[in-house]
Amino acid sequence: MVNTVVVTQTILRWLLRLTTGIRPKQVELEPGTVINIWAPSSPPTTLKPALVLIHGFGFNGILTWPLQIPSFASRYSVYVPDLLFFGGSSTDRPDRTPAFQAECVGRALRRLGVERCTVVGFSYGGAVGFKMGELFPGLVESLVLTGSVMEFTESVSRNGLGRIGYDTWEEYMMPDSVEGFRRLLEHACYKPPWLPDRLVKDALKVIN
């Protein structure tokens, strides 16, 4: 049976190529570590400031920012990376920290010729954005973050799990049932959207 989320992603990729001109680029940082980043087809220019959109945990960049990309593309050079282990980015290194994610995204942007940028981060992507600002102060000009924390410390993690009633972040962020996915939306969204069970099941196949 066709996965509706996969089909939606395919259509979004085609539409964004057509309407905004961004293209996926595979940036190999080192053997075994590759960052997939949607970027303008032309080299960076000072006429359009660089805007980097960093997704949260679960979905990749295209599925997270489909409305924002075309909204900003006329005024900004938009870059949409897939964080490691999401979308087309991968590594054989054992590091799973936001700091490593930030290092890889920052290096990939440098490879593509980006000198200064504004970073927009959502949820987990916000923590990555904070680390980018720390690691690359010459690259990150400003930060716009939502639904995030500066750093996932032990106390932040413990308090956060206590408020939402979970024992582990894996249990919360990687649900394996329709009910678990709906609970995730209830905590993550001010007004959770209604989704049919079929769509939720397809989403679970994508994120797990």
Backbone as JSON Lines, residues from 0, in Angstrom:
{"i":0,"aa":"M","n":[0.84,-1.2,0.0],"ca":[0.0,0.0,0.0],"c":[0.88,1.25,0.0]}
{"i":1,"aa":"V","n":[0.48,2.26,-0.74],"ca":[1.25,3.49,-0.86],"c":[1.28,4.24,0.47]}
{"i":2,"aa":"N","n":[2.47,4.72,0.84],"ca":[2.62,5.52,2.05],"c":[2.33,6.98,1.72]}
{"i":3,"aa":"T","n":[1.29,7.53,2.32],"ca":[0.86,8.89,1.97],"c":[1.91,9.94,2.34]}
{"i":4,"aa":"V","n":[2.67,9.7,3.41],"ca":[3.7,10.67,3.8],"c":[4.83,10.67,2.79]}
{"i":5,"aa":"V","n":[5.24,9.49,2.33],"ca":[6.29,9.39,1.32],"c":[5.86,10.06,0.02]}
{"i":6,"aa":"V","n":[4.62,9.83,-0.37],"ca":[4.1,10.46,-1.59],"c":[4.07,11.98,-1.44]}
{"i":7,"aa":"T","n":[3.62,12.44,-0.28],"ca":[3.58,13.89,-0.02],"c":[4.97,14.49,-0.11]}
{"i":8,"aa":"Q","n":[5.95,13.81,0.46],"ca":[7.32,14.29,0.42],"c":[7.84,14.38,-1.02]}
{"i":9,"aa":"T","n":[7.53,13.38,-1.82],"ca":[7.96,13.39,-3.22],"c":[7.36,14.57,-3.97]}
{"i":10,"aa":"I","n":[6.08,14.83,-3.73],"ca":[5.41,15.97,-4.38],"c":[6.01,17.29,-3.91]}
{"i":11,"aa":"L","n":[6.27,17.4,-2.6],"ca":[6.86,18.63,-2.06],"c":[8.22,18.9,-2.67]}
{"i":12,"aa":"R","n":[9.04,17.87,-2.79],"ca":[10.36,18.05,-3.39],"c":[10.25,18.59,-4.81]}
{"i":13,"aa":"W","n":[9.33,18.04,-5.58],"ca":[9.15,18.48,-6.96],"c":[8.66,19.93,-7.0]}
{"i":14,"aa":"L","n":[7.69,20.25,-6.16],"ca":[7.14,21.6,-6.15],"c":[8.18,22.64,-5.71]}
{"i":15,"aa":"L","n":[8.98,22.3,-4.7],"ca":[9.98,23.25,-4.21],"c":[11.09,23.46,-5.22]}
{"i":16,"aa":"R","n":[11.47,22.42,-5.92],"ca":[12.43,22.58,-7.01],"c":[11.88,23.56,-8.06]}
{"i":17,"aa":"L","n":[10.62,23.36,-8.39],"ca":[9.99,24.14,-9.46],"c":[9.76,25.59,-9.06]}
{"i":18,"aa":"T","n":[9.31,25.82,-7.83],"ca":[8.89,27.17,-7.42],"c":[9.98,28.0,-6.75]}
{"i":19,"aa":"T","n":[10.96,27.35,-6.13],"ca":[11.99,28.1,-5.39],"c":[13.39,27.93,-5.95]}
{"i":20,"aa":"G","n":[13.62,26.9,-6.75],"ca":[14.94,26.68,-7.32],"c":[15.93,25.99,-6.42]}
{"i":21,"aa":"I","n":[15.51,25.58,-5.21],"ca":[16.46,24.89,-4.34],"c":[16.63,23.44,-4.8]}
{"i":22,"aa":"R","n":[17.81,22.89,-4.53],"ca":[18.15,21.55,-4.95],"c":[18.82,20.81,-3.79]}
{"i":23,"aa":"P","n":[18.67,19.5,-3.69],"ca":[19.39,18.75,-2.65],"c":[20.86,18.6,-3.04]}
{"i":24,"aa":"K","n":[21.73,18.87,-2.08],"ca":[23.17,18.73,-2.32],"c":[23.76,17.85,-1.23]}
{"i":25,"aa":"Q","n":[24.52,16.85,-1.64],"ca":[25.17,15.94,-0.71],"c":[26.57,16.46,-0.41]}
{"i":26,"aa":"V","n":[26.83,16.83,0.83],"ca":[28.13,17.36,1.23],"c":[28.84,16.32,2.08]}
{"i":27,"aa":"E","n":[29.89,15.73,1.55],"ca":[30.66,14.74,2.31],"c":[31.7,15.47,3.15]}
{"i":28,"aa":"L","n":[31.52,15.43,4.46],"ca":[32.43,16.12,5.37],"c":[33.68,15.31,5.63]}
{"i":29,"aa":"E","n":[33.52,14.0,5.64],"ca":[34.61,13.06,5.83],"c":[34.08,11.7,5.41]}
{"i":30,"aa":"P","n":[34.94,10.73,5.18],"ca":[34.44,9.4,4.81],"c":[33.45,8.87,5.85]}
{"i":31,"aa":"G","n":[32.24,8.57,5.41],"ca":[31.23,8.04,6.31],"c":[30.27,9.06,6.87]}
{"i":32,"aa":"T","n":[30.53,10.35,6.65],"ca":[29.65,11.41,7.16],"c":[29.22,12.32,6.02]}
{"i":33,"aa":"V","n":[27.92,12.31,5.73],"ca":[27.36,13.08,4.62],"c":[26.16,13.89,5.12]}
{"i":34,"aa":"I","n":[26.15,15.17,4.79],"ca":[25.0,16.03,5.11],"c":[24.24,16.33,3.82]}
{"i":35,"aa":"N","n":[22.95,16.01,3.83],"ca":[22.08,16.39,2.72],"c":[21.45,17.74,3.05]}
{"i":36,"aa":"I","n":[21.64,18.69,2.16],"ca":[21.13,20.03,2.43],"c":[20.49,20.6,1.16]}
{"i":37,"aa":"W","n":[19.26,21.03,1.29],"ca":[18.58,21.69,0.18],"c":[19.09,23.13,0.12]}
{"i":38,"aa":"A","n":[19.59,23.53,-1.04],"ca":[20.26,24.82,-1.17],"c":[19.95,25.44,-2.53]}
{"i":39,"aa":"P","n":[20.14,26.75,-2.66],"ca":[19.94,27.39,-3.97],"c":[20.86,26.78,-5.02]}
{"i":40,"aa":"S","n":[20.38,26.73,-6.24],"ca":[21.19,26.15,-7.31],"c":[22.35,27.04,-7.69]}
{"i":41,"aa":"S","n":[22.23,28.35,-7.44],"ca":[23.3,29.29,-7.75],"c":[24.16,29.56,-6.52]}
{"i":42,"aa":"P","n":[25.41,30.02,-6.7],"ca":[26.29,30.3,-5.56],"c":[25.72,31.39,-4.65]}
{"i":43,"aa":"P","n":[26.17,31.44,-3.39],"ca":[25.68,32.47,-2.46],"c":[25.94,33.88,-2.99]}
{"i":44,"aa":"T","n":[25.05,34.79,-2.68],"ca":[25.18,36.18,-3.11],"c":[24.84,37.11,-1.96]}
{"i":45,"aa":"T","n":[25.48,38.26,-1.92],"ca":[25.2,39.23,-0.86],"c":[23.85,39.91,-1.08]}
{"i":46,"aa":"L","n":[23.26,39.74,-2.26],"ca":[21.96,40.37,-2.54],"c":[20.83,39.71,-1.77]}
{"i":47,"aa":"K","n":[21.01,38.43,-1.42],"ca":[19.99,37.71,-0.66],"c":[20.66,37.05,0.54]}
{"i":48,"aa":"P","n":[20.37,37.51,1.76],"ca":[20.99,36.91,2.95],"c":[20.62,35.45,3.1]}
{"i":49,"aa":"A","n":[21.51,34.69,3.69],"ca":[21.31,33.25,3.87],"c":[20.43,32.98,5.08]}
{"i":50,"aa":"L","n":[19.45,32.11,4.89],"ca":[18.52,31.7,5.95],"c":[18.56,30.19,6.05]}
{"i":51,"aa":"V","n":[18.88,29.67,7.24],"ca":[19.01,28.23,7.45],"c":[17.86,27.75,8.32]}
{"i":52,"aa":"L","n":[17.08,26.8,7.81],"ca":[15.93,26.26,8.54],"c":[16.27,24.86,9.05]}
{"i":53,"aa":"I","n":[16.3,24.69,10.37],"ca":[16.69,23.41,10.97],"c":[15.48,22.75,11.61]}
{"i":54,"aa":"H","n":[15.18,21.55,11.16],"ca":[13.99,20.83,11.6],"c":[14.16,20.23,13.0]}
{"i":55,"aa":"G","n":[13.06,19.77,13.56],"ca":[13.08,19.11,14.85],"c":[13.28,17.61,14.73]}
{"i":56,"aa":"F","n":[13.05,16.9,15.82],"ca":[13.23,15.45,15.85],"c":[12.07,14.77,15.14]}
{"i":57,"aa":"G","n":[12.37,13.8,14.32],"ca":[11.32,13.01,13.68],"c":[11.33,13.12,12.18]}
{"i":58,"aa":"F","n":[10.87,14.25,11.66],"ca":[10.81,14.43,10.21],"c":[12.04,15.18,9.7]}
{"i":59,"aa":"N","n":[12.24,15.14,8.39],"ca":[13.37,15.84,7.79],"c":[13.02,17.29,7.48]}
{"i":60,"aa":"G","n":[13.94,17.98,6.81],"ca":[13.75,19.4,6.57],"c":[12.58,19.73,5.67]}
{"i":61,"aa":"I","n":[12.42,19.0,4.57],"ca":[11.36,19.29,3.61],"c":[9.98,19.07,4.23]}
{"i":62,"aa":"L","n":[9.82,18.02,5.02],"ca":[8.52,17.75,5.63],"c":[8.2,18.73,6.76]}
{"i":63,"aa":"T","n":[9.23,19.37,7.32],"ca":[9.02,20.31,8.42],"c":[8.72,21.72,7.94]}
{"i":64,"aa":"W","n":[9.36,22.15,6.85],"ca":[9.29,23.54,6.43],"c":[8.65,23.76,5.04]}
{"i":65,"aa":"P","n":[7.64,23.01,4.64],"ca":[7.12,23.15,3.26],"c":[6.46,24.5,2.99]}
{"i":66,"aa":"L","n":[5.91,25.13,4.01],"ca":[5.26,26.43,3.82],"c":[6.25,27.59,3.95]}
{"i":67,"aa":"Q","n":[7.23,27.43,4.82],"ca":[8.18,28.51,5.06],"c":[9.17,28.69,3.91]}
{"i":68,"aa":"I","n":[9.57,27.59,3.28],"ca":[10.58,27.67,2.21],"c":[10.14,28.61,1.09]}
{"i":69,"aa":"P","n":[8.97,28.39,0.48],"ca":[8.56,29.32,-0.59],"c":[8.25,30.73,-0.1]}
{"i":70,"aa":"S","n":[7.85,30.86,1.16],"ca":[7.55,32.18,1.7],"c":[8.8,33.05,1.8]}
{"i":71,"aa":"F","n":[9.94,32.42,2.1],"ca":[11.18,33.17,2.29],"c":[12.08,33.19,1.05]}
{"i":72,"aa":"A","n":[11.86,32.29,0.11],"ca":[12.82,32.1,-0.98],"c":[13.01,33.33,-1.86]}
{"i":73,"aa":"S","n":[12.01,34.2,-1.94],"ca":[12.14,35.38,-2.8],"c":[13.06,36.43,-2.19]}
{"i":74,"aa":"R","n":[13.22,36.4,-0.86],"ca":[14.02,37.42,-0.18],"c":[15.31,36.88,0.42]}
{"i":75,"aa":"Y","n":[15.38,35.55,0.58],"ca":[16.54,34.93,1.21],"c":[17.07,33.77,0.36]}
{"i":76,"aa":"S","n":[18.34,33.5,0.54],"ca":[18.9,32.25,0.02],"c":[18.64,31.2,1.09]}
{"i":77,"aa":"V","n":[17.69,30.32,0.83],"ca":[17.22,29.38,1.85],"c":[18.01,28.08,1.79]}
{"i":78,"aa":"Y","n":[18.48,27.64,2.97],"ca":[19.2,26.38,3.11],"c":[18.44,25.51,4.12]}
{"i":79,"aa":"V","n":[18.15,24.28,3.72],"ca":[17.37,23.38,4.57],"c":[18.13,22.06,4.73]}
{"i":80,"aa":"P","n":[18.92,21.93,5.8],"ca":[19.66,20.68,6.0],"c":[18.79,19.59,6.61]}
{"i":81,"aa":"D","n":[19.12,18.35,6.29],"ca":[18.61,17.21,7.03],"c":[19.63,16.91,8.12]}
{"i":82,"aa":"L","n":[19.2,16.9,9.37],"ca":[20.11,16.51,10.44],"c":[20.49,15.05,10.28]}
{"i":83,"aa":"L","n":[21.61,14.69,10.86],"ca":[22.08,13.31,10.78],"c":[21.03,12.33,11.29]}
{"i":84,"aa":"F","n":[20.86,11.25,10.56],"ca":[19.9,10.17,10.86],"c":[18.48,10.53,10.45]}
{"i":85,"aa":"F","n":[18.32,11.68,9.79],"ca":[17.02,12.08,9.24],"c":[17.21,12.39,7.76]}
{"i":86,"aa":"G","n":[16.23,12.04,6.96],"ca":[16.33,12.36,5.55],"c":[17.55,11.73,4.91]}
{"i":87,"aa":"G","n":[18.32,12.54,4.18],"ca":[19.45,12.0,3.43],"c":[20.79,12.16,4.1]}
{"i":88,"aa":"S","n":[20.84,12.54,5.38],"ca":[22.11,12.73,6.09],"c":[22.45,11.5,6.92]}
{"i":89,"aa":"S","n":[23.73,11.15,6.95],"ca":[24.13,9.94,7.68],"c":[25.58,10.04,8.12]}
{"i":90,"aa":"T","n":[25.93,9.23,9.1],"ca":[27.31,9.14,9.57],"c":[27.55,7.77,10.16]}
{"i":91,"aa":"D","n":[28.8,7.33,10.12],"ca":[29.15,6.07,10.78],"c":[29.82,6.33,12.12]}
{"i":92,"aa":"R","n":[29.88,7.6,12.53],"ca":[30.44,7.93,13.84],"c":[29.39,7.7,14.93]}
{"i":93,"aa":"P","n":[29.81,7.36,16.15],"ca":[28.85,7.05,17.22],"c":[28.24,8.29,17.88]}
{"i":94,"aa":"D","n":[28.77,9.47,17.6],"ca":[28.31,10.7,18.26],"c":[26.87,11.01,17.88]}
{"i":95,"aa":"R","n":[26.04,11.27,18.89],"ca":[24.62,11.57,18.67],"c":[24.21,12.91,19.3]}
{"i":96,"aa":"T","n":[25.17,13.74,19.64],"ca":[24.87,14.96,20.39],"c":[24.47,16.12,19.48]}
{"i":97,"aa":"P","n":[23.69,17.09,20.02],"ca":[23.4,18.3,19.25],"c":[24.66,19.03,18.81]}
{"i":98,"aa":"A","n":[25.72,18.95,19.62],"ca":[26.97,19.61,19.26],"c":[27.56,19.03,17.97]}
{"i":99,"aa":"F","n":[27.5,17.71,17.83],"ca":[28.01,17.08,16.61],"c":[27.12,17.44,15.42]}
{"i":100,"aa":"Q","n":[25.81,17.46,15.64],"ca":[24.9,17.89,14.58],"c":[25.25,19.31,14.13]}
{"i":101,"aa":"A","n":[25.46,20.2,15.11],"ca":[25.77,21.6,14.8],"c":[27.08,21.72,14.04]}
{"i":102,"aa":"E","n":[28.07,20.95,14.46],"ca":[29.36,20.97,13.78],"c":[29.21,20.57,12.32]}
{"i":103,"aa":"C","n":[28.44,19.52,12.08],"ca":[28.28,19.01,10.71],"c":[27.51,19.99,9.83]}
{"i":104,"aa":"V","n":[26.43,20.57,10.36],"ca":[25.66,21.54,9.58],"c":[26.51,22.78,9.28]}
{"i":105,"aa":"G","n":[27.23,23.26,10.28],"ca":[28.08,24.43,10.08],"c":[29.16,24.19,9.04]}
{"i":106,"aa":"R","n":[29.79,23.04,9.1],"ca":[30.83,22.71,8.12],"c":[30.25,22.57,6.72]}
{"i":107,"aa":"A","n":[29.05,21.98,6.64],"ca":[28.41,21.83,5.33],"c":[28.09,23.19,4.72]}
{"i":108,"aa":"L","n":[27.59,24.11,5.53],"ca":[27.29,25.45,5.03],"c":[28.55,26.15,4.55]}
{"i":109,"aa":"R","n":[29.62,25.99,5.29],"ca":[30.89,26.57,4.88],"c":[31.34,26.01,3.53]}
{"i":110,"aa":"R","n":[31.18,24.7,3.38],"ca":[31.56,24.06,2.12],"c":[30.77,24.62,0.95]}
{"i":111,"aa":"L","n":[29.53,25.02,1.21],"ca":[28.68,25.56,0.15],"c":[28.9,27.06,-0.06]}
{"i":112,"aa":"G","n":[29.84,27.64,0.68],"ca":[30.19,29.03,0.48],"c":[29.42,30.03,1.31]}
{"i":113,"aa":"V","n":[28.66,29.57,2.3],"ca":[27.9,30.48,3.15],"c":[28.84,31.12,4.17]}
{"i":114,"aa":"E","n":[28.85,32.44,4.22],"ca":[29.73,33.16,5.14],"c":[29.0,33.67,6.38]}
{"i":115,"aa":"R","n":[27.77,34.13,6.22],"ca":[26.96,34.6,7.33],"c":[25.53,34.14,7.11]}
{"i":116,"aa":"C","n":[24.83,33.83,8.19],"ca":[23.46,33.34,8.02],"c":[22.64,33.59,9.28]}
{"i":117,"aa":"T","n":[21.33,33.57,9.08],"ca":[20.37,33.53,10.18],"c":[19.89,32.1,10.31]}
{"i":118,"aa":"V","n":[19.9,31.57,11.52],"ca":[19.48,30.19,11.76],"c":[18.11,30.18,12.43]}
{"i":119,"aa":"V","n":[17.18,29.46,11.84],"ca":[15.85,29.26,12.43],"c":[15.75,27.8,12.85]}
{"i":120,"aa":"G","n":[15.52,27.56,14.14],"ca":[15.48,26.2,14.65],"c":[14.19,25.89,15.37]}
{"i":121,"aa":"F","n":[13.67,24.71,15.12],"ca":[12.43,24.26,15.76],"c":[12.72,23.06,16.66]}
{"i":122,"aa":"S","n":[12.31,23.14,17.95],"ca":[12.44,22.03,18.88],"c":[13.89,21.56,18.98]}
{"i":123,"aa":"Y","n":[14.15,20.29,18.66],"ca":[15.51,19.75,18.68],"c":[16.44,20.58,17.8]}
{"i":124,"aa":"G","n":[15.91,21.07,16.68],"ca":[16.71,21.92,15.81],"c":[17.13,23.22,16.46]}
{"i":125,"aa":"G","n":[16.34,23.68,17.45],"ca":[16.73,24.87,18.18],"c":[17.97,24.66,19.01]}
{"i":126,"aa":"A","n":[18.07,23.5,19.67],"ca":[19.26,23.17,20.45],"c":[20.48,23.07,19.53]}
{"i":127,"aa":"V","n":[20.28,22.52,18.34],"ca":[21.36,22.45,17.36],"c":[21.76,23.87,16.94]}
{"i":128,"aa":"G","n":[20.76,24.74,16.75],"ca":[21.04,26.12,16.39],"c":[21.86,26.86,17.44]}
{"i":129,"aa":"F","n":[21.52,26.67,18.72],"ca":[22.3,27.27,19.8],"c":[23.76,26.83,19.72]}
{"i":130,"aa":"K","n":[23.97,25.55,19.49],"ca":[25.33,25.03,19.4],"c":[26.06,25.58,18.19]}
{"i":131,"aa":"M","n":[25.33,25.77,17.09],"ca":[25.95,26.38,15.91],"c":[26.45,27.78,16.23]}
{"i":132,"aa":"G","n":[25.62,28.56,16.96],"ca":[26.04,29.89,17.34],"c":[27.28,29.88,18.22]}
{"i":133,"aa":"E","n":[27.38,28.86,19.06],"ca":[28.53,28.73,19.95],"c":[29.78,28.3,19.19]}
{"i":134,"aa":"L","n":[29.62,27.35,18.28],"ca":[30.77,26.79,17.56],"c":[31.2,27.65,16.37]}
{"i":135,"aa":"F","n":[30.25,28.37,15.78],"ca":[30.54,29.15,14.57],"c":[30.05,30.59,14.73]}
{"i":136,"aa":"P","n":[30.63,31.35,15.66],"ca":[30.16,32.73,15.88],"c":[30.34,33.62,14.66]}
{"i":137,"aa":"G","n":[31.31,33.3,13.82],"ca":[31.5,34.09,12.61],"c":[30.52,33.76,11.52]}
{"i":138,"aa":"L","n":[29.9,32.6,11.61],"ca":[28.93,32.15,10.61],"c":[27.5,32.56,10.97]}
{"i":139,"aa":"V","n":[27.13,32.34,12.23],"ca":[25.75,32.57,12.67],"c":[25.59,34.02,13.11]}
{"i":140,"aa":"E","n":[24.83,34.77,12.33],"ca":[24.61,36.19,12.62],"c":[23.5,36.39,13.63]}
{"i":141,"aa":"S","n":[22.45,35.57,13.54],"ca":[21.33,35.67,14.46],"c":[20.6,34.34,14.54]}
{"i":142,"aa":"L","n":[19.84,34.18,15.63],"ca":[19.1,32.94,15.87],"c":[17.62,33.25,16.09]}
{"i":143,"aa":"V","n":[16.77,32.44,15.5],"ca":[15.32,32.51,15.73],"c":[14.88,31.1,16.08]}
{"i":144,"aa":"L","n":[14.52,30.89,17.34],"ca":[14.26,29.54,17.83],"c":[12.9,29.45,18.5]}
{"i":145,"aa":"T","n":[12.26,28.3,18.37],"ca":[10.94,28.12,18.97],"c":[10.81,26.7,19.52]}
{"i":146,"aa":"G","n":[10.14,26.6,20.68],"ca":[9.89,25.29,21.28],"c":[11.16,24.55,21.61]}
{"i":147,"aa":"S","n":[12.17,25.27,22.13],"ca":[13.47,24.63,22.32],"c":[14.09,25.05,23.64]}
{"i":148,"aa":"V","n":[15.24,24.49,23.92],"ca":[16.05,24.86,25.09],"c":[17.47,25.13,24.6]}
{"i":149,"aa":"M","n":[18.25,25.82,25.41],"ca":[19.61,26.12,25.01],"c":[20.48,24.87,24.97]}
{"i":150,"aa":"E","n":[20.2,23.95,25.9],"ca":[21.01,22.73,25.97],"c":[20.23,21.66,26.72]}
{"i":151,"aa":"F","n":[20.37,20.41,26.26],"ca":[19.69,19.29,26.91],"c":[20.54,18.79,28.08]}
{"i":152,"aa":"T","n":[20.5,19.53,29.19],"ca":[21.23,19.09,30.37],"c":[20.43,18.01,31.09]}
{"i":153,"aa":"E","n":[21.05,17.36,32.05],"ca":[20.36,16.29,32.79],"c":[19.15,16.83,33.53]}
{"i":154,"aa":"S","n":[19.29,18.02,34.14],"ca":[18.16,18.58,34.89],"c":[17.02,18.99,33.95]}
{"i":155,"aa":"V","n":[17.36,19.58,32.81],"ca":[16.33,19.94,31.82],"c":[15.6,18.7,31.34]}
{"i":156,"aa":"S","n":[16.36,17.66,31.06],"ca":[15.77,16.41,30.58],"c":[14.85,15.79,31.63]}
{"i":157,"aa":"R","n":[15.32,15.73,32.87],"ca":[14.54,15.12,33.95],"c":[13.25,15.9,34.2]}
{"i":158,"aa":"N","n":[13.36,17.22,34.27],"ca":[12.18,18.04,34.53],"c":[11.17,17.97,33.38]}
{"i":159,"aa":"G","n":[11.7,17.96,32.17],"ca":[10.81,17.89,31.0],"c":[10.04,16.59,30.96]}
{"i":160,"aa":"L","n":[10.72,15.48,31.2],"ca":[10.05,14.18,31.2],"c":[9.01,14.1,32.31]}
{"i":161,"aa":"G","n":[9.33,14.69,33.46],"ca":[8.38,14.68,34.57],"c":[7.1,15.42,34.24]}
{"i":162,"aa":"R","n":[7.22,16.54,33.53],"ca":[6.04,17.34,33.2],"c":[5.11,16.63,32.21]}
{"i":163,"aa":"I","n":[5.68,15.87,31.29],"ca":[4.83,15.22,30.28],"c":[4.52,13.77,30.61]}
{"i":164,"aa":"G","n":[5.1,13.25,31.7],"ca":[4.73,11.93,32.17],"c":[5.35,10.76,31.43]}
{"i":165,"aa":"Y","n":[6.6,10.93,30.97],"ca":[7.3,9.83,30.3],"c":[8.56,9.47,31.09]}
{"i":166,"aa":"D","n":[9.03,8.25,30.9],"ca":[10.26,7.81,31.56],"c":[11.49,8.11,30.73]}
{"i":167,"aa":"T","n":[11.36,8.06,29.4],"ca":[12.49,8.32,28.51],"c":[12.04,9.19,27.33]}
{"i":168,"aa":"W","n":[13.0,9.91,26.73],"ca":[12.7,10.7,25.54],"c":[12.39,9.81,24.35]}
{"i":169,"aa":"E","n":[13.0,8.66,24.31],"ca":[12.72,7.73,23.21],"c":[11.25,7.32,23.21]}
{"i":170,"aa":"E","n":[10.71,7.06,24.4],"ca":[9.31,6.68,24.52],"c":[8.39,7.79,24.0]}
{"i":171,"aa":"Y","n":[8.76,9.04,24.3],"ca":[7.94,10.18,23.89],"c":[8.11,10.53,22.42]}
{"i":172,"aa":"M","n":[9.36,10.62,21.95],"ca":[9.65,11.15,20.62],"c":[9.63,10.1,19.52]}
{"i":173,"aa":"M","n":[9.62,8.83,19.88],"ca":[9.58,7.77,18.88],"c":[8.44,6.81,19.18]}
{"i":174,"aa":"P","n":[7.2,7.28,19.11],"ca":[6.04,6.43,19.43],"c":[5.93,5.28,18.44]}
{"i":175,"aa":"D","n":[5.36,4.18,18.91],"ca":[5.18,3.01,18.04],"c":[3.71,2.66,17.86]}
{"i":176,"aa":"S","n":[2.83,3.59,18.22],"ca":[1.4,3.34,18.08],"c":[0.68,4.63,17.71]}
{"i":177,"aa":"V","n":[-0.52,4.49,17.18],"ca":[-1.33,5.66,16.84],"c":[-1.6,6.5,18.08]}
{"i":178,"aa":"E","n":[-1.9,5.83,19.19],"ca":[-2.18,6.54,20.44],"c":[-0.95,7.31,20.91]}
{"i":179,"aa":"G","n":[0.22,6.68,20.81],"ca":[1.45,7.35,21.21],"c":[1.74,8.57,20.36]}
{"i":180,"aa":"F","n":[1.48,8.47,19.06],"ca":[1.7,9.6,18.16],"c":[0.76,10.76,18.49]}
{"i":181,"aa":"R","n":[-0.49,10.41,18.82],"ca":[-1.45,11.47,19.16],"c":[-1.06,12.14,20.48]}
{"i":182,"aa":"R","n":[-0.54,11.39,21.42],"ca":[-0.06,11.98,22.68],"c":[1.1,12.93,22.41]}
{"i":183,"aa":"L","n":[1.98,12.53,21.49],"ca":[3.1,13.38,21.11],"c":[2.59,14.72,20.58]}
{"i":184,"aa":"L","n":[1.61,14.68,19.7],"ca":[1.05,15.91,19.14],"c":[0.39,16.77,20.21]}
{"i":185,"aa":"E","n":[-0.27,16.13,21.18],"ca":[-0.94,16.87,22.24],"c":[0.05,17.68,23.06]}
{"i":186,"aa":"H","n":[1.22,17.11,23.29],"ca":[2.24,17.82,24.07],"c":[3.02,18.82,23.21]}
{"i":187,"aa":"A","n":[3.19,18.51,21.93],"ca":[4.05,19.33,21.08],"c":[3.32,20.51,20.44]}
{"i":188,"aa":"C","n":[1.99,20.42,20.31],"ca":[1.24,21.45,19.59],"c":[0.25,22.16,20.51]}
{"i":189,"aa":"Y","n":[0.14,23.48,20.33],"ca":[-0.85,24.24,21.09],"c":[-2.26,23.78,20.72]}
{"i":190,"aa":"K","n":[-2.5,23.63,19.42],"ca":[-3.77,23.09,18.92],"c":[-3.44,21.91,18.01]}
{"i":191,"aa":"P","n":[-3.39,20.7,18.56],"ca":[-3.01,19.53,17.75],"c":[-3.95,19.35,16.56]}
{"i":192,"aa":"P","n":[-3.39,19.13,15.38],"ca":[-4.24,18.91,14.2],"c":[-4.91,17.54,14.26]}
{"i":193,"aa":"W","n":[-6.1,17.46,13.71],"ca":[-6.73,16.15,13.6],"c":[-6.17,15.43,12.39]}
{"i":194,"aa":"L","n":[-5.75,14.2,12.59],"ca":[-5.2,13.4,11.5],"c":[-5.89,12.04,11.47]}
{"i":195,"aa":"P","n":[-6.24,11.55,10.31],"ca":[-6.84,10.22,10.22],"c":[-5.83,9.14,10.61]}
{"i":196,"aa":"D","n":[-6.32,8.02,11.13],"ca":[-5.43,6.94,11.56],"c":[-4.49,6.49,10.45]}
{"i":197,"aa":"R","n":[-4.98,6.45,9.22],"ca":[-4.16,6.01,8.09],"c":[-2.91,6.88,7.95]}
{"i":198,"aa":"L","n":[-3.1,8.19,8.05],"ca":[-1.98,9.12,7.92],"c":[-1.01,8.97,9.08]}
{"i":199,"aa":"V","n":[-1.53,8.77,10.28],"ca":[-0.67,8.58,11.46],"c":[0.17,7.32,11.3]}
{"i":200,"aa":"K","n":[-0.44,6.24,10.84],"ca":[0.29,4.99,10.65],"c":[1.4,5.15,9.61]}
{"i":201,"aa":"D","n":[1.12,5.9,8.56],"ca":[2.15,6.15,7.54],"c":[3.28,7.0,8.11]}
{"i":202,"aa":"A","n":[2.93,7.98,8.96],"ca":[3.96,8.82,9.59],"c":[4.84,7.99,10.51]}
{"i":203,"aa":"L","n":[4.25,7.05,11.23],"ca":[5.03,6.19,12.12],"c":[6.05,5.37,11.35]}
{"i":204,"aa":"K","n":[5.69,4.94,10.16],"ca":[6.62,4.16,9.34],"c":[7.81,5.01,8.89]}
{"i":205,"aa":"V","n":[7.57,6.29,8.71],"ca":[8.62,7.19,8.25],"c":[9.6,7.53,9.37]}
{"i":206,"aa":"I","n":[9.09,7.78,10.58],"ca":[9.96,8.24,11.66],"c":[10.61,7.11,12.43]}
{"i":207,"aa":"N","n":[10.13,5.88,12.27],"ca":[10.71,4.76,13.01],"c":[11.55,3.87,12.1]}
